[in-house]
Amino acid sequence: MSDSPPAAPSLSQRLLDGDRRALARAITLVEDDRPEGWELVKEVYPHTGKAAVFGFTGPPGVGKSTLIGALTRARRAAGRTVGVLSIDPSSPFTKGALLGDRIRLSEHFLDQGVFIRSMANRGALGGLSEAALQAALLLDAAGREDVFVETVGVGQAEIDIIDHADTIVLVLMPGSGDSIQALKAGVMEIPDVIVINKADHPLTDTMVREIRGVLSLANLDRSPEEVRGRWRVPIVKTEASQGRGVEELVQRLEEHRAHILAEGQLAERRSRNLRNEVLAIATARMRRRMEDELTEDAEFQSLLEAVVERRLDPASAATALLERGSPLEGAIE
């Protein structure tokens, strides 16, 4: 009696073995919110936590994609495998990534050591979609040593990348009103490394002085001991399209990783990140569940009518909605 042929490896096993097609399929399943995609993440999650995750944020047009392309080239020259996630604005018609063709990264498409994926943020307030967070885990599980996550712009409400990367890189450019806006304290609290790209601009040195001034102000309310123990945010000038400054940027990224490892901060960051990710996924799912359940809910429609007619304020309506144990009519007077 002949032996039966061995079973084909599962998608999760192929992913863990570094199969690029399996990785692409897995990300698609998660992006489409398919149950088998979430089950796959569950299977491979114990194998994650090895990749170094770098988040890149900054105003549109500063050259984030070009910079990541140059960094990818440098990391591949050092023998490291790379995964790139570009989180793009969603098309209002297809909900797909408008900037799906990453021209600046095209030189890496045929490199087996590089995996590039553009994903739509699908209206996520902070520039990162729920699926993108899982896609980063899948890249990690597939053995990518460096994962670069690029978000859609930057602003006070678009800073959630801080919750999902080991090192945050803020990319700015001189002579840009958007970049000057990014000097706001709320955004300048984010980065571990600041890059001024397109640094051949005559206003580059002026911008460096402005940034250093903002960074020094952030330290005024800290004790000398706190300042000494903190990572000093470096400012790196690059011309990514020419490859200038990229080696220094790589060095600064490695120094930051060494710092947070030596200080025990990497484990702390990841613990905080995972806590926030659990809460973010739970919140998104609760909202979807409520929206589905309330679509045909007569009590909810009555509550909304009371708000529209100014008989009930929105906050009280929300409280009543969360306290479904008590009659909604009691909230309407």
TIPAZA-110417 format. One record per atom (N, C-alpha, C): atom name; z, x, y. Coordinates in steps of 0.05 Angstrom, whole numbers, plus 5000, padded with zeros to 4 digits. Atoms other than C-alpha are relative to their C-alpha. Layout:
! residues N
CA:Z:X:Y
...
This chain:
! residues 333
N:5000:5017:4976
CA:5000:5000:5000
C:5000:5018:5025
N:5003:4983:4977
CA:4978:5031:5066
C:5021:4992:5021
N:4981:5005:4978
CA:5026:5037:5124
C:4986:4986:5023
N:5012:5014:4977
CA:5015:4990:5182
C:5000:5018:5024
N:5002:4983:4977
CA:4993:5022:5247
C:5024:4997:5018
N:4976:5002:4982
CA:5049:5039:5296
C:4995:4981:5023
N:5002:5019:4978
CA:5063:4987:5349
C:4993:5015:5025
N:5007:4988:4974
CA:5032:5001:5417
C:5025:5002:5017
N:4976:4997:4983
CA:5083:5027:5467
C:5001:4978:5020
N:4996:5022:4980
CA:5112:4974:5513
C:4993:5010:5028
N:5007:4993:4972
CA:5095:4972:5587
C:5023:5018:5012
N:4978:4984:4989
CA:5165:4999:5603
C:4999:5028:4990
N:5001:4974:5012
CA:5157:5057:5555
C:4977:5016:5012
N:5023:4987:4988
CA:5088:5074:5583
C:5007:5008:5029
N:4992:4994:4973
CA:5118:5071:5653
C:5018:5025:5000
N:4981:4978:5002
CA:5175:5118:5634
C:4986:5026:4992
N:5015:4977:5008
CA:5123:5165:5604
C:4982:5010:5023
N:5016:4991:4977
CA:5089:5170:5672
C:4972:4989:5001
N:5027:5011:5000
CA:5028:5127:5657
C:4994:4986:5027
N:5006:5011:4974
CA:4995:5112:5724
C:4991:4971:4999
N:5009:5028:5002
CA:4962:5047:5700
C:5024:4982:4995
N:4976:5017:5005
CA:5028:5022:5674
C:5017:4997:5025
N:4985:5001:4974
CA:5061:5039:5741
C:4986:4980:5019
N:5015:5018:4983
CA:5006:5002:5779
C:5005:4971:4991
N:4996:5027:5011
CA:5013:4941:5733
C:5029:4990:5006
N:4972:5008:4996
CA:5089:4941:5740
C:5005:4992:5029
N:4996:5007:4972
CA:5087:4942:5816
C:4986:4974:5007
N:5014:5025:4995
CA:5036:4885:5816
C:5017:4977:4990
N:4983:5022:5011
CA:5082:4843:5771
C:5024:4994:5019
N:4977:5004:4982
CA:5141:4854:5818
C:4990:4988:5027
N:5011:5010:4974
CA:5098:4842:5881
C:4993:4971:4998
N:5007:5028:5004
CA:5075:4776:5851
C:5024:4983:4992
N:4975:5014:5007
CA:5148:4757:5836
C:4998:4988:4972
N:5002:5009:5027
CA:5133:4750:5762
C:5025:5006:4985
N:4975:4995:5015
CA:5193:4743:5715
C:4998:5025:4983
N:5002:4976:5016
CA:5166:4798:5670
C:5002:5025:5016
N:4996:4977:4982
CA:5165:4844:5730
C:5029:5007:5004
N:4972:4996:4996
CA:5238:4834:5743
C:5014:5009:4974
N:4989:4991:5026
CA:5253:4842:5669
C:4994:5030:4995
N:5008:4972:5002
CA:5215:4908:5671
C:5019:5018:5016
N:4982:4985:4983
CA:5257:4933:5729
C:5028:5002:4986
N:4975:5000:5014
CA:5319:4914:5689
C:5000:5020:4977
N:5002:4981:5023
CA:5295:4955:5629
C:5000:5029:5009
N:5003:4972:4992
CA:5278:5018:5668
C:5022:5010:5020
N:4980:4993:4979
CA:5335:5016:5719
C:5019:5023:4991
N:4982:4978:5008
CA:5381:5061:5677
C:4987:5028:5002
N:5014:4975:4999
CA:5328:5115:5683
C:4993:5009:5029
N:5005:4994:4972
CA:5327:5115:5759
C:5022:5017:5013
N:4979:4984:4986
CA:5366:5155:5811
C:4994:5029:5002
N:5007:4972:5000
CA:5330:5221:5802
C:4982:5008:5024
N:5019:4994:4978
CA:5277:5217:5858
C:5015:5004:5026
N:4991:4997:4973
CA:5289:5241:5928
C:4983:4981:5017
N:5014:5021:4986
CA:5272:5182:5973
C:5001:5005:5030
N:5002:4995:4972
CA:5248:5194:6044
C:4988:4976:5014
N:5010:5023:4985
CA:5239:5137:6094
C:4988:5009:5026
N:5013:4993:4975
CA:5190:5144:6151
C:4996:4975:5017
N:5003:5022:4982
CA:5193:5097:6210
C:4992:5010:5027
N:5009:4993:4973
CA:5167:5096:6281
C:4979:4981:5010
N:5020:5019:4988
CA:5121:5058:6328
C:4973:5003:4987
N:5028:4998:5010
CA:5050:5042:6305
C:4984:5020:5015
N:5018:4981:4987
CA:4998:5095:6320
C:5010:5028:5004
N:4990:4973:4995
CA:5043:5156:6320
C:4991:5020:4978
N:5011:4982:5021
CA:5010:5184:6257
C:5018:5003:4976
N:4982:4998:5023
CA:5060:5168:6202
C:4984:5005:4975
N:5016:4996:5024
CA:5006:5162:6149
C:4988:5028:4998
N:5011:4973:5000
CA:4974:5228:6170
C:5021:5020:4993
N:4977:4982:5005
CA:5042:5261:6169
C:5007:5000:4970
N:4993:5002:5029
CA:5057:5235:6099
C:4979:5013:4983
N:5021:4986:5015
CA:4989:5259:6076
C:5004:5030:5000
N:4996:4971:4998
CA:5004:5329:6101
C:5025:5008:4984
N:4976:4994:5016
CA:5074:5327:6069
C:4994:4999:4970
N:5008:5003:5028
CA:5044:5303:6004
C:4985:5026:4990
N:5014:4975:5007
CA:4997:5363:6004
C:5019:5023:4996
N:4981:4978:5002
CA:5055:5410:6016
C:5018:4998:4975
N:4982:5004:5023
CA:5099:5380:5962
C:4984:5004:4974
N:5016:4995:5024
CA:5042:5382:5911
C:4995:5030:4997
N:5004:4971:5002
CA:5030:5455:5928
C:5026:5013:4989
N:4975:4990:5011
CA:5104:5465:5910
C:5005:4991:4971
N:4998:5009:5027
CA:5091:5432:5843
C:5015:4974:4995
N:4985:5025:5003
CA:5127:5366:5856
C:4982:4976:4999
N:5016:5025:5001
CA:5101:5297:5838
C:5010:4982:5023
N:4995:5016:4976
CA:5097:5247:5895
C:4992:4971:4996
N:5007:5028:4999
CA:5098:5172:5903
C:5001:4991:5029
N:5001:5010:4972
CA:5079:5138:5969
C:4998:4970:5001
N:5001:5029:4996
CA:5094:5067:5989
C:4996:4995:5030
N:5006:5006:4972
CA:5062:5043:6054
C:5004:4970:5003
N:4994:5028:4996
CA:5092:4977:6077
C:4985:4991:5025
N:5018:5008:4979
CA:5039:4942:6119
C:5004:4972:5010
N:4999:5028:4991
CA:5034:4880:6162
C:4985:4982:4980
N:5013:5019:5018
CA:5017:4819:6121
C:4976:4986:5013
N:5022:5017:4991
CA:4950:4784:6129
C:5011:4971:5001
N:4990:5028:4999
CA:4966:4712:6153
C:4985:4982:4981
N:5015:5016:5018
CA:4913:4687:6105
C:5005:5006:4970
N:4997:4992:5028
CA:4921:4727:6041
C:5027:5010:4993
N:4974:4987:5004
CA:4991:4755:6050
C:4998:5028:4988
N:5004:4973:5011
CA:4961:4821:6028
C:5004:5021:5022
N:4996:4978:4980
CA:4966:4889:6062
C:4974:5003:5016
N:5023:4997:4982
CA:4920:4892:6122
C:4989:5028:5001
N:5008:4973:4998
CA:4919:4967:6122
C:4998:5013:4972
N:5000:4990:5028
CA:4908:4975:6047
C:4984:5025:4996
N:5016:4975:5004
CA:4855:5029:6054
C:5012:5022:5017
N:4986:4979:4985
CA:4897:5089:6073
C:4982:5024:5002
N:5020:4979:4997
CA:4843:5134:6099
C:5013:5028:5001
N:4987:4974:4997
CA:4891:5190:6117
C:5011:5010:4973
N:4989:4991:5026
CA:4916:5192:6045
C:4979:5002:4979
N:5022:5003:5020
CA:4848:5186:6011
C:4996:5026:4984
N:5005:4975:5014
CA:4845:5260:5993
C:5018:5003:4975
N:4981:4997:5022
CA:4903:5249:5944
C:4994:4979:4978
N:5004:5022:5019
CA:4874:5188:5907
C:4994:5009:4972
N:5008:4990:5027
CA:4846:5229:5849
C:5020:5019:4988
N:4979:4982:5010
CA:4908:5273:5842
C:5019:4985:4982
N:4982:5014:5019
CA:4946:5252:5779
C:5029:5003:5007
N:4972:4996:4993
CA:5010:5279:5810
C:5008:4984:5025
N:4995:5016:4976
CA:5005:5230:5869
C:4994:4971:4993
N:5005:5029:5003
CA:5012:5154:5866
C:5005:4987:5027
N:4999:5012:4974
CA:4998:5115:5929
C:4996:4969:4998
N:5002:5029:5001
CA:5009:5041:5940
C:5006:4988:5027
N:4995:5015:4976
CA:5002:4997:6001
C:5010:4972:4992
N:4988:5026:5006
CA:5045:4934:6001
C:5004:4985:5026
N:4995:5017:4977
CA:5051:4876:6048
C:5030:4996:5004
N:4972:5006:4995
CA:5118:4865:6082
C:5006:4970:4997
N:4997:5029:5004
CA:5105:4790:6075
C:5020:4987:5019
N:4983:5012:4980
CA:5142:4776:6139
C:5029:5008:4999
N:4972:4991:5001
CA:5205:4813:6121
C:5008:5010:5027
N:4992:4994:4973
CA:5244:4820:6185
C:5003:5030:5005
N:4995:4972:4996
CA:5263:4892:6175
C:4977:5018:4992
N:5023:4984:5006
CA:5194:4916:6155
C:4998:5008:4970
N:5001:4994:5029
CA:5210:4923:6080
C:5001:4973:4985
N:4999:5024:5016
CA:5194:4869:6030
C:5018:5004:4976
N:4983:4999:5024
CA:5239:4852:5971
C:4987:5016:4978
N:5015:4987:5022
CA:5185:4876:5923
C:4998:5030:5005
N:5003:4972:4995
CA:5179:4943:5959
C:5024:5016:4991
N:4976:4986:5010
CA:5250:4961:5942
C:4999:5005:4970
N:5003:4997:5029
CA:5236:4949:5869
C:4978:5019:4993
N:5023:4982:5005
CA:5170:4987:5873
C:5010:5029:5003
N:4989:4973:4998
CA:5209:5048:5897
C:5016:5008:4975
N:4985:4995:5025
CA:5254:5042:5836
C:4980:5006:4977
N:5020:4996:5021
CA:5192:5038:5791
C:4987:5028:5003
N:5011:4973:4996
CA:5163:5102:5823
C:5020:5021:4990
N:4979:4982:5009
CA:5230:5136:5809
C:5000:5001:4970
N:5000:5001:5029
CA:5230:5112:5737
C:4976:5013:4987
N:5025:4988:5010
CA:5159:5137:5728
C:4999:5030:5003
N:4998:4971:4998
CA:5182:5207:5744
C:4990:5013:5025
N:5008:4989:4974
CA:5159:5215:5816
C:5024:5014:5012
N:4978:4984:4990
CA:5203:5270:5844
C:5006:4995:5030
N:4997:5007:4972
CA:5191:5254:5918
C:4987:4973:5005
N:5011:5026:4993
CA:5182:5183:5942
C:5001:4997:5030
N:5002:5004:4971
CA:5157:5172:6013
C:4995:4970:5006
N:5003:5028:4993
CA:5167:5101:6041
C:4994:4998:5030
N:5008:5002:4972
CA:5130:5085:6106
C:5002:4971:5008
N:4997:5028:4991
CA:5150:5022:6145
C:4981:4995:5023
N:5016:5011:4979
CA:5113:4980:6194
C:5012:5004:5026
N:4988:4999:4973
CA:5136:5003:6263
C:5030:5003:5000
N:4971:4997:4997
CA:5206:5006:6289
C:5010:4982:5023
N:4989:5016:4978
CA:5251:4963:6332
C:5029:4993:4992
N:4972:5006:5005
CA:5321:4936:6336
C:5004:4984:4974
N:4997:5016:5024
CA:5308:4887:6280
C:4985:5012:4976
N:5016:4989:5021
CA:5264:4933:6239
C:5010:5028:4991
N:4987:4974:5006
CA:5313:4987:6218
C:5012:4999:4972
N:4986:5002:5026
CA:5331:4965:6147
C:4992:5022:4981
N:5007:4977:5017
CA:5297:5027:6118
C:5024:5018:4996
N:4976:4984:5002
CA:5364:5060:6131
C:5016:4993:4975
N:4986:5009:5024
CA:5390:5020:6072
C:4986:5007:4974
N:5015:4996:5024
CA:5339:5045:6023
C:4988:5028:4997
N:5010:4973:5003
CA:5327:5120:6032
C:5022:5020:5002
N:4980:4979:4998
CA:5365:5184:6024
C:4999:5015:5026
N:5005:4986:4975
CA:5335:5215:6086
C:4981:4983:5017
N:5016:5016:4982
CA:5308:5178:6147
C:4985:5018:5020
N:5016:4984:4981
CA:5251:5208:6188
C:4989:4981:5021
N:5011:5016:4978
CA:5236:5178:6257
C:4977:5015:5012
N:5024:4987:4990
CA:5165:5194:6279
C:4993:4988:5027
N:5007:5008:4973
CA:5149:5191:6353
C:4976:5016:5010
N:5021:4984:4988
CA:5093:5216:6398
C:5004:4999:5030
N:4996:4999:4971
CA:5094:5238:6471
C:4979:4983:5014
N:5019:5015:4984
CA:5062:5197:6525
C:4997:4971:4991
N:5003:5027:5010
CA:5074:5131:6489
C:5024:4983:5009
N:4979:5018:4992
CA:5113:5073:6518
C:5016:4991:4976
N:4985:5008:5024
CA:5131:5051:6447
C:5020:5021:4992
N:4982:4979:5008
CA:5161:5118:6432
C:5024:5002:5019
N:4977:5000:4982
CA:5203:5116:6495
C:5019:4977:4994
N:4983:5022:5008
CA:5229:5048:6473
C:5017:5007:4976
N:4985:4992:5024
CA:5251:5081:6408
C:5023:5018:5007
N:4977:4984:4992
CA:5299:5123:6448
C:5025:4983:5004
N:4977:5017:4998
CA:5345:5063:6451
C:5021:5009:4979
N:4978:4989:5017
CA:5413:5081:6421
C:4999:4988:4972
N:5000:5013:5026
CA:5406:5030:6365
C:4981:5013:4980
N:5019:4987:5017
CA:5345:5065:6338
C:5006:5029:4996
N:4994:4971:5002
CA:5367:5136:6353
C:5024:5005:4982
N:4978:4997:5019
CA:5428:5124:6309
C:4989:5004:4971
N:5010:5001:5028
CA:5382:5119:6248
C:4992:5027:4989
N:5014:4978:5014
CA:5345:5185:6237
C:5018:5023:4993
N:4989:4974:5008
CA:5366:5247:6200
C:4983:5023:5010
N:5019:4981:4989
CA:5304:5283:6225
C:4982:4985:5019
N:5019:5012:4981
CA:5261:5268:6286
C:4976:5017:5002
N:5025:4985:4998
CA:5188:5287:6287
C:4985:4990:5025
N:5018:5006:4978
CA:5146:5290:6350
C:4972:5008:4991
N:5027:4994:5010
CA:5075:5285:6323
C:4981:5000:5024
N:5020:4996:4979
CA:5012:5300:6363
C:5012:5016:5023
N:4984:4984:4981
CA:5054:5354:6397
C:4984:5018:5018
N:5016:4985:4981
CA:4995:5385:6432
C:4998:4986:5028
N:5000:5016:4975
CA:5006:5332:6487
C:5017:5015:5021
N:4985:4986:4979
CA:5030:5361:6554
C:5028:4989:5005
N:4974:5012:4996
CA:5090:5314:6555
C:5019:5005:4977
N:4984:4995:5024
CA:5118:5340:6489
C:5028:5011:5008
N:4974:4987:4993
CA:5172:5385:6520
C:5018:4981:5015
N:4984:5020:4986
CA:5194:5329:6566
C:5013:4980:4981
N:4989:5018:5020
CA:5203:5283:6507
C:5022:5013:4984
N:4979:4986:5015
CA:5243:5335:6469
C:5026:5000:5017
N:4976:5000:4982
CA:5291:5340:6529
C:5012:4972:5001
N:4990:5027:4999
CA:5297:5264:6532
C:5015:4993:4974
N:4987:5006:5026
CA:5313:5259:6458
C:5026:5015:4997
N:4975:4985:5002
CA:5364:5315:6461
C:5022:4988:5018
N:4981:5013:4983
CA:5397:5279:6519
C:5012:4975:4987
N:4991:5024:5014
CA:5402:5214:6479
C:5019:5008:4977
N:4984:4991:5023
CA:5429:5251:6418
C:5027:5011:5010
N:4975:4989:4990
CA:5482:5287:6460
C:5018:4977:5009
N:4984:5023:4991
CA:5505:5220:6490
C:5013:4986:4976
N:4989:5013:5024
CA:5515:5194:6419
C:5025:5014:4991
N:4977:4985:5009
CA:5567:5248:6408
C:5024:4999:5019
N:4978:4999:4980
CA:5609:5235:6470
C:5025:4986:4991
N:4977:5015:5009
CA:5654:5185:6435
C:5012:5010:4973
N:4990:4988:5025
CA:5667:5231:6375
C:5017:5024:5006
N:4983:4977:4996
CA:5721:5283:6368
C:4985:5026:4993
N:5013:4975:5007
CA:5702:5357:6364
C:4998:5005:4970
N:5000:4996:5029
CA:5720:5357:6290
C:4978:4983:4988
N:5021:5017:5010
CA:5673:5299:6277
C:4973:5011:5006
N:5026:4989:4992
CA:5616:5332:6315
C:4994:5024:4982
N:5004:4976:5016
CA:5626:5397:6276
C:4992:4993:4972
N:5006:5007:5028
CA:5624:5361:6209
C:4975:4984:4996
N:5024:5016:5002
CA:5563:5320:6225
C:4975:5016:4998
N:5027:4988:5001
CA:5491:5336:6209
C:4988:4999:5028
N:5013:4999:4974
CA:5456:5359:6273
C:4971:4993:4996
N:5027:5010:5004
CA:5391:5320:6277
C:4980:5019:5012
N:5020:4982:4989
CA:5333:5369:6284
C:4976:4985:5011
N:5024:5011:4989
CA:5272:5355:6326
C:4977:5019:4993
N:5022:4983:5010
CA:5208:5380:6294
C:4974:4991:5013
N:5026:5006:4988
CA:5142:5385:6331
C:4978:5005:4981
N:5022:4997:5019
CA:5080:5373:6289
C:4974:4991:5012
N:5027:5010:4996
CA:5006:5364:6293
C:4989:4995:4971
N:5005:5006:5029
CA:4997:5330:6225
C:4971:5003:4993
N:5028:4999:5007
CA:4922:5326:6228
C:4990:5028:4997
N:5007:4972:5002
CA:4919:5402:6234
C:5019:5014:4980
N:4981:4987:5019
CA:4977:5415:6186
C:5021:5017:5014
N:4981:4983:4986
CA:5018:5448:6241
C:5028:4987:5000
N:4972:5009:5000
CA:5094:5442:6237
C:5009:4987:4974
N:4993:5014:5025
CA:5092:5412:6167
C:5019:5017:4983
N:4982:4983:5015
CA:5125:5473:6134
C:5028:4999:5011
N:4973:5002:4988
CA:5182:5469:6183
C:5013:4973:4993
N:4990:5027:5007
CA:5189:5394:6169
C:5010:5000:4971
N:4991:4999:5028
CA:5193:5407:6094
C:5027:5015:4999
N:4975:4984:5000
CA:5247:5459:6107
C:5023:4983:5011
N:4979:5017:4989
CA:5287:5410:6150
C:5008:4978:4980
N:4994:5020:5020
CA:5281:5356:6097
C:5017:5011:4977
N:4985:4987:5021
CA:5306:5404:6044
C:5029:5007:5009
N:4973:4993:4989
CA:5364:5426:6089
C:5017:4975:5001
N:4984:5025:4998
CA:5385:5354:6100
C:5009:4991:4973
N:4991:5008:5027
CA:5385:5339:6026
C:5022:5018:4990
N:4979:4981:5009
CA:5426:5402:6012
C:5026:4993:5014
N:4976:5007:4985
CA:5475:5380:6067
C:5014:4976:4988
N:4986:5024:5010
CA:5487:5310:6040
C:5009:5003:4971
N:4989:4994:5027
CA:5494:5337:5969
C:5026:5015:5002
N:4976:4984:4998
CA:5544:5389:5991
C:5024:4984:5011
N:4979:5016:4988
CA:5584:5338:6032
C:5007:4976:4983
N:4994:5023:5016
CA:5583:5286:5977
C:4989:4974:5012
N:5010:5024:4986
CA:5544:5239:6023
C:4978:4986:4986
N:5023:5013:5014
CA:5485:5226:5977
C:5010:4977:4983
N:4989:5022:5017
CA:5528:5186:5928
C:5010:4977:5017
N:4990:5021:4982
CA:5560:5149:5986
C:4977:4984:5011
N:5023:5014:4989
CA:5493:5132:6017
C:4988:4981:4979
N:5013:5016:5021
CA:5465:5107:5951
C:5018:4976:4992
N:4982:5023:5006
CA:5527:5065:5937
C:4998:4979:5022
N:5004:5019:4978
CA:5520:5033:6006
C:4973:4986:4998
N:5027:5011:5002
CA:5445:5024:5996
C:4998:4979:4979
N:5002:5019:5022
CA:5453:4990:5929
C:5016:4974:5006
N:4984:5023:4993
CA:5507:4944:5956
C:4983:4982:5019
N:5017:5015:4982
CA:5461:4923:6013
C:4976:4988:4987
N:5024:5011:5014
CA:5402:4914:5966
C:5008:4976:4984
N:4991:5023:5015
CA:5442:4868:5921
C:5003:4976:5018
N:4995:5022:4981
CA:5463:4826:5981
C:4973:4990:5011
N:5025:5008:4989
CA:5392:4826:6009
C:4984:4982:4980
N:5014:5016:5021
CA:5361:4801:5943
C:5013:4973:4996
N:4986:5025:5004
CA:5415:4749:5934
C:4995:4981:5023
N:5004:5017:4976
CA:5406:4724:6005
C:4972:4988:5000
N:5028:5010:5000
CA:5330:4719:5998
C:4997:4978:4978
N:5003:5020:5021
CA:5336:4682:5932
C:5015:4974:5006
N:4985:5024:4992
CA:5389:4634:5958
C:4984:4984:5020
N:5015:5014:4980
CA:5345:4617:6017
C:4977:4985:4987
N:5022:5013:5014
CA:5285:4603:5972
C:5009:4977:4983
N:4989:5021:5016
CA:5328:4562:5926
C:5007:4976:5017
N:4992:5022:4982
CA:5356:4521:5983
C:4975:4985:5011
N:5025:5012:4990
CA:5286:4510:6012
C:4987:4982:4980
N:5012:5016:5021
CA:5261:4485:5945
C:5016:4975:4995
N:4982:5023:5006
CA:5321:4440:5933
C:5000:4979:5022
N:4996:5018:4977
CA:5321:4410:6003
C:4974:4987:5009
N:5025:5010:4991
CA:5247:4394:6008
C:4999:4970:5001
N:5000:5029:5002
CA:5256:4322:5986
C:5028:4988:5002
N:4972:5009:4999
CA:5330:4316:6001
C:5004:4981:5024
N:4998:5020:4979
CA:5343:4252:6041
C:5023:5007:5019
N:4978:4994:4983
CA:5411:4275:6066
C:4993:5023:5020
N:5008:4978:4984
CA:5381:4340:6092
C:4981:4990:5023
N:5018:5011:4980
CA:5326:4302:6128
C:5015:4985:5022
N:4984:5015:4981
CA:5378:4258:6160
C:5015:5019:5018
N:4986:4979:4985
CA:5416:4320:6182
C:4982:5012:5021
N:5020:4989:4981
CA:5353:4349:6214
C:4994:4981:5023
N:5006:5020:4980
CA:5339:4284:6250
C:5022:4999:5021
N:4977:4999:4982
CA:5409:4287:6280
C:4998:5024:5019
N:5003:4977:4983
CA:5395:4357:6305
C:4978:4996:5021
N:5023:5004:4982
CA:5327:4338:6334
C:5008:4980:5023
N:4992:5020:4981
CA:5359:4278:6369
C:5024:5009:5017
N:4978:4989:4985
CA:5414:4323:6398
C:5026:4987:4995
N:4974:5011:5008
CA:5469:4286:6362
C:5017:5019:4985
N:4986:4979:5015
CA:5487:4348:6323
C:4988:5027:5006
N:5011:4974:4994
CA:5481:4421:6340
C:4992:5015:4975
N:5010:4986:5024
CA:5445:4470:6292
C:5022:5014:4984
N:4979:4986:5014
CA:5508:4510:6276
C:5017:4980:4983
N:4984:5020:5015
CA:5547:4447:6256
C:4983:4990:4976
N:5017:5009:5021
CA:5487:4425:6215
C:5000:5020:4977
N:5000:4980:5021
CA:5486:4491:6178
C:5027:5000:4985
N:4974:5001:5013
CA:5561:4486:6165
C:5001:4976:4980
N:5001:5023:5017
CA:5551:4416:6137
C:4983:5005:4975
N:5017:4994:5022
CA:5495:4441:6094
C:5013:5017:4979
N:4986:4982:5018
CA:5538:4495:6064
C:5024:4987:4987
N:4977:5015:5012
CA:5594:4445:6051
C:4990:4974:4988
N:5012:5024:5012
CA:5554:4398:6009
C:5019:4984:4984
N:4980:5016:5014
CA:5617:4377:5974
C:5010:4976:5016
N:4992:5022:4983
CA:5634:4334:6034
C:4976:4984:5009
N:5023:5016:4992
CA:5589:4276:6056
C:4988:5011:5026
N:5013:4990:4976
CA:5537:4299:6106
C:5003:4980:5024
N:4998:5020:4978
CA:5544:4233:6144
C:5024:5005:5017
N:4976:4996:4985
CA:5613:4254:6165
C:4997:5020:5023
N:5005:4980:4979
CA:5584:4310:6207
C:4985:4988:5024
N:5017:5012:4980
CA:5540:4262:6246
C:5015:4977:5013
N:4984:5020:4986
CA:5574:4221:6299
C:4981:4984:5018
